[in-house]
Amino acid sequence: MSVNEADVQSALKNLIDPNTKKDFVSGKSVKNVKVSGSDVTLDILLGYPAKSVWAEIQTLVENHLKTTLPGVTSVKANVSSKVVPHAVQRGVKLVDGVKNIIAVASGKGGVGKSTTAVNLALALAAEGARVGIMDADIYGPSQPTMLGISGNPDSPDGKMMNPMTNHGLQVMSIGFLIDADTPMIWRGPMATQALDQLLRQTKWDNLDYLVVDLPPGTGDIQLSLAQTVPVTGSIIVTTPQDIALMDARKGLKMFEKVDVKIIGIVENMSTHICSNCGHEEHIFGAGGGEKMCADYSVEFLGGLPLDIRIREQSDSGTPTVVAAPDSNLTKVYKQIARRVAVKIADMAQDHSAVFPKIVVQNT
């Protein structure tokens, strides 16, 4: 029995991508199907970075086609990923060299927002994406320490700065431009202007994602940033504690007000794991993040334990995802990163780059 391209497409309509929960055809992942006798070749192009599961998806597709299409003896599926830009708030100017911006926010300080932001950025990079991180916490920049970067960025033309780099990330922070012991005694408008300059005067090099580590809270700076930074989607970091959740709700409401999409919520310090005996307990309460997600119809992206290794690794300048790439903690960060990337891939695309620039000339 001869097989044609339509048979292959039809068979893949019944195969679900475990990451997107959609079939590969409606997810527009199936490309270049070629059938030659009993041999089938095709490309699976994912809209999210997923290097660590490419082989798994390849096996899934090849086995499915072999078992569902009689007469097919050989299947070769080439799996790869391509990230495209997605829509942001209306009327906000895009940033050169950046496809998508992910804002990581928290209603209050001390919930592990910066640690989550840096490990999320590293997890996206580990999945094959080009990733940058901008430390938008003017008053307490922590990314230089967490990423083990010191020194100042260079500016060959005196106008634009090259980002600093380490662990495969492009990085910019006010911490690179000031003395570590100097407090930033700035009012809101000055801080907001400084951040706008950091964002737009950095030569970001073809980033799929720029993770912006926002300052904690929902004040003037956060509101200005949410209105001027072209954000594809935001992530709220909280702990299960009632007080943290109360403030996290305010953060969520702020993004809704300025028309920024909420990707989901990450619950940090969900449980405490004893470093001596491994006993796990909910010292800050249980289920708070999930309840908040249910209340606001947003996705619970995942929970991370209060684990001494996360703190030690971040303080040493080598965060968990690079310090312990095969650990269970890294596995959780990667699952969250993949879920974030999948949710962004599902959002409306930005087609502004497709339209030609119209130039009016006197002839």
N, C-alpha and C positions, 0 to 999 in steps of 0.2 A: 504493500500500500504506500503510495507516494505522499509525502508531506510537503505542504507549501507554507509560505510566510504567515498566511491567515491562521493556519492551524497552530503555529507557534504562539502568535499573539493571543489566540483564543485560550490556549493552555495556560498562558501566564496571567490571564484574567482571574484564574482560580488560585493563584499563588500569592500569599500575603507577605509583604515585607515586614519582618518582625519588629523593625524600628518605627515605621510610619503607621503600621496597622492597616495599610491600604494595599490593594493588589498592585503589582508592578506596572500594569498597563495604565490604569487610571492615575497612578502616580507619575506617569510620563517618563518612566525610567528605561523603557525598552527601546533600543536604537539599533540600526544596521543589521537587521535579521537577514541572514543568508542561508539558503538551503541548497545543498548539492547532494543529490541522491539521499543517502541515509545520514549525511553529516549536516549538523546545524552549528552555525556560529552566530553570536550576537554580542552586543554591548549592553551592559547595565550601567546607566549613568545616574548615580544618586545625587540628590540635591543637597546633601549634607555630608560633612567629612566623617568617614567611618573606617579608617584604615584598619583598625583592629578587628573589624568584622567582614572585611571584603572577602576573605577566603570562605567564611561561613556562608555568605550570600551566594558566592560562586557555586559552592557545593549544593546548596538548596535549589538553585535554578537548574543546574545541570541534571541533578537526580530527578527533579520534577518532570523535566522534558523527556528524559529517557523512559520514565515509568508511565507517562500518560500518552506519549505518541508512539504507537506501534510502528515498527520499521526504522526508528531512529536508533542508530548504534553509537554515534559519537556526537557529543555536545561540547562546545567550547564557549564559555561565557566570560567576557572580559569585564571585570567590575572596576569602576572608578567613580570619583566624586567631582562635582563642580558646584561651587557656591556662587550664587548670583545676588545682586543688590535687591533689597526689598523696601517697600514703601515706608516713609517716615511721616511725622506730623506735617500738616500742610503749611506751606509758607516758610519752612525752615531750610536754610542754605546747607547743601550737602558738603561733606569734607573731602578734599582731593585725596585720592589714594586709599579710600576706605569704602568697602561695599556695605557693611552692616555694623551698627553700633549697638552694643548690649550694655545697658546701664545696670549696675549692681548697687542696690540701695538697702538701707535699713532705717527704721523709724528711730532707733536709738543706738548709741555706741556700745561697744563691748560684746557684740553678738557674733563676732567672727566674720564680718562682711569682707574685709580686705583679704583674709585668708581664703575665703570662698572664692573671691574674685580672681586671685592669682592662680589657684589650683584649677579653676574652671578654664582660664585662659591657657594654662599649660596642657590641660586635657584636650582642648580643641586643637592645639598645636600637635599633640601626640597622635591625634586622629587624622593628621595630614593637612590641616588648614594653615593659612598664613594669618598669624594672630599678633595683635598689639595690645598693650594695656596702658591706659592713661590713669594716673593717680590724681583724682580730682579733689582729694582731701587736702585743701590748702593749709589748714591749721595743724594737721597731724599726718604728714605724708609717711606711709610705711612701706610702700612698694620698693624703694631703693634697698632697704634692709632685707625685706623678704626675698628679693631677687639677687642679693649679693652684688649690687652694682654701686660703684662710687665714682667720683669724678664729675666732670661737666660735659654736656653735649657740645659738639663742635658745629660751627655755622660758617661754611665756606663763603657764602655770599653776604653775611652780615644781616640777612633777613629771615631766612628759614633755618631751623635747627634739625640736625640729623638725630633720630631717636637713639637712645642707648640700647644695647642689646645684651641679653644673656638667656641661656636655656631655650634658645630659639624664638624668643619673644622680642618685639620692638617695644621699647618702654619710654614713657615720658612722665616726669613728675616735677613738681615745684621743688622737691627735695634735692634735685640735681643743681638747682640754681641758687640755693641759699645755704648758709652755714647750718650744719645740723643742730646747733644749740640756739639758733636765733628764732625767737617766737614770731609768728606772723601776726602783727597787730594791725589788721586791716579791717575796714568796714566792708559790708556786703558788696557794694558796687565795685570796689577795687578788686576783691577776690574773684568776682564773676568775670571782670575784664581780663584778669590774669589767666583764668582758666580758658577763656575763649581764645586767647593768644597761644596758650600751650597746645590747644587742640588744632588750631588752624595754621600755626607757624611751625609745626613739626612736619618734616618730609616723610609722612607715612608711605611705606613702599608696598603698594598693591595688597592691602590687607583684606582678607575675607571677613574678619571680625576684629573690631576694636572693643575691648572690654573696658568700660569706664567705671572705676571704683569711686563712687560718690561719697561725699562726706555724710556722716550720720545725721538724721533729723529731717524735718520738712520745712525749713525756714527759707529765707530770702535766696540764699545761694542755690539750694536744691530746686526751688521754683524757677529761678532764672535759667539754670542749666536745662531743666526739663523743657523750657520754652525755646531755648536757642540751640541746643545740641540735637542734631538730627538722629533721633533714637529709633531703631527698628523695634526694639522691645526691651522690657525691664524685668529684672529678677529681684524679688524681695527676700532678704535674709532675716530670719528671726530665730529665737530660741523658744522652747515650749512654755516658758514663763509667762504668766498672765500680763505682767507689766510690759514685757518685750512685744507680746502679741498686740497689746493695745496700741503701741507706737507703730508697729508694722502695718496695722490697719490704716493709720494716717498716711503712711508712705504710699500705700496702694491707692488710696483715695486721691492723693496728689497727682499721681500719674494719670488716673482716669480723667481728672479735671483738665489736664493739658493734652489729652488725646494721645497718650503714649500707651501702646499695647502692653499688657502684663503677660509675660511668658509663663511665670509661675512662682512658686514659693519654695525656698530651701530652708529646712529646719536644721540649724546647727546645734550641737550639744544635745541631741535628742536623748541620748543615754550616756551614762558615764561607765567606762570600762576600767576596772581596777588593774593597774599595771602589775600587781603582785599575783592576784589569783584569777584575773580574767572575769570576775563577777560583773554583771551588767545591771545597772539600775537607773530609773528615771528620776534623777535628783532635781530636775527643774520642772517636773510634771510630765504628763504624757498626752499625745494626741492633739496638742494645741494648734500646730501647723496645719494638720489635716482638717480640723474643725474650721479654721479660718478659710481654707480653700473651699470647703463646702458652702460656707456662708456667702462667699463672693464669687462662686462658680469659676475659680481659677485652678490650675493644675498644681498638685503637690509633686514637685520635681524630685524630691528625695530628702533623706535625713542623714546627718553625719554625727558620729559619736563625739563626746568630749574625750579626746584621746591625747595623752601627753606627747605622742610622736608628732602629731600635727603641729603643735606649738613649737616643739624643739626644732623640727625641720624648717619651719617658716623663719624662726629666729636666726637660724644658721645660714640663711640665704639660699637654701636648696629646698623649696617646698615639696610636700609629700609626693606629688605626681612625678617629679624627677628623682627624688631621693629614694622612693620605694615604688618603682613602676609596676611591680607585680603584686603589690599588697592589696588586701581587700578594700582599704581606704581609697586607693587610686581607682579601683574598679568602680566604686560608688561615684567618685568625681567624674569618671569617664561616662558612666551611664547618664548622669545629670547633663554633662556636656552634649552627649549625643541627642538627648531629649530636647535640649534647648535648640540645637541646630535643626532638628526635625521640625520643631514648631515654627522656627523662622522660615524654613523652606516652604511651609504651608501658607505663609502669609502672602499678601498681594505683592507682586514684583514691582520694582521701580523701573519704569521704561524711559526715564528722562534722557539717558545716554543714547537711546535709539533715535531720538528726533534730531534732524540736522539743525545746525546752528544757522540762523538766517542773518545774513550780513547785507545791510543796505549801503550801496555805494553810489556816488555821483558819477554818471558816465557821460 
